[in-house]
Amino acid sequence: MNILKHPIFIGVCTLALAIYLAKISHVNLPNWVFFYLSDLLCMPFVFSLCLVVVRLINKDNTLLIPLGPIIALTVFYAMYFEWLLPQYIARYTADIIDVFLYIAGAGLFYKFQKRLYC
C-alpha cells in the first residue's frame, strides 16, 4: 500500500517513535514535545492507518475518508483520552489543549489526504 511507504507517513511514524523512545529513555526534551507533539501526530497517524484498511477491504486505492467519520473518530478520541480515562487511570490527565491538537491533526489529515495519498 502506497500510504505506508509515503515519506510523510514514515516521517510521522519516525517522529512519534523517537518521542516515545526519548520518553522511556529519560532523554531531556522540552515538555511541549512530550505532551503536545504526540497529540498533534495522533490523528493523522490513526486516519492514515484507517485509510489503508478501508482501501484494502474495498480494493479501491482512490477512496478517501469523508469529513463525518473524521469528526466522529476525533470526538471519540478526545472524549476517551481526555475525559474518560483520566477519571479512572491516574496516568492520564485531562487537557483541553490536547483536544485542540487532536482537532488540528484531524483537520490537517482531512485537508491533505487527497494530495498526499491519491
N, C-alpha and C positions, 0 to 999 in steps of 0.2 A: 504494500500500500504506500502510495507516494507521500501521504501525510507523515508517516512515521520516519521518512527519510528527508523530510523538508528541513532546511537549515534552521528555520525559526523554531520549529518544534524541538529539534535536537538542542538548540540553544536554551530554550525554556527548561527542558529536562536537565540539562547540564548545570544550569544555574541553580535550579531547585535542589539537585543532588549536592552541589557544592555548599549551599546554605545548610542543608541537613548535616553533612559531614563536618562542617565547621562547628555547628552547634554541639554535636555529640563529642567532638574533639576539644571542646572548650577553647576554640580559637576566638580571640577578641575582635569582634566586628561591631560596627555601630548597631545600636538597638533597632533602628528602623529596618535594617537588613533582616534581622531575625524575626521581628514582629510584623512587618508590613510587606516586604517584598514577596514573601511566600504567599501571602493572601492575594496579592495582585496577580501572581502567576497561576494561582489555583484554577480559576475558571477557564482560562484559555487551554490549560493542560487537560482538564476534565472534558471540555467540549471537543477538543481535538480527538481524544480517545473515543468519545461518543460518536463522532462523525465517522471514524474508522469503522466502528461496529455497525452503524446504520448502513454504510456503504457496502460492507461485506455481506450483511443479511440481504440487502436488496439487489446486490450485484450491479450497482449503478454508481460510478465514480463522479457523477455530476450532482448528486444530492447535496443539499446544504441544510443546516439546522435552522428552522424558522424562528422568528422572534419569540413566539409564545412559549415553546419549550425552553428556550434560553432564559426567559424571565422566570418560568416556573422552577427550574432547577437552581437558579441563582437564589430565589427566595427560600427554597428548601435548604440549601447550604447555609445561608445566613441564619435562618431560624435554628437549624440543627446545631451548628458550631458556635453560634454567638448567643443563643438563648437557652436551648435545651441542655446541652452538655455542661455548660458552666453551673447549672443547678445541681448536677449530680456527681460531677467529677472535678475535683479541686485543680487538676492540671489545666483545665480550660478556663479561660476568663472571657467575659463578655466585653466586647469593644466595638463601639459604633463605627470607628474608623475602618475596622475590618469589613464591615458590611458595605461601606462605600468602595472599598478596594475590590470586593467580590463583584460589585456592580460595574466598576470601571473595567475590570478584566473581562467580564462578560460582554460589555459594550465593545471593547477592542476586538474580541473574537468575532462578534456579530458583524462589525464594520469591515473587517479584513478577511473573513473566511473565504469569500468568493475570490478575492485577489490572490490569496495565498494557496488555496487548496483546489482550485479548478484549473 
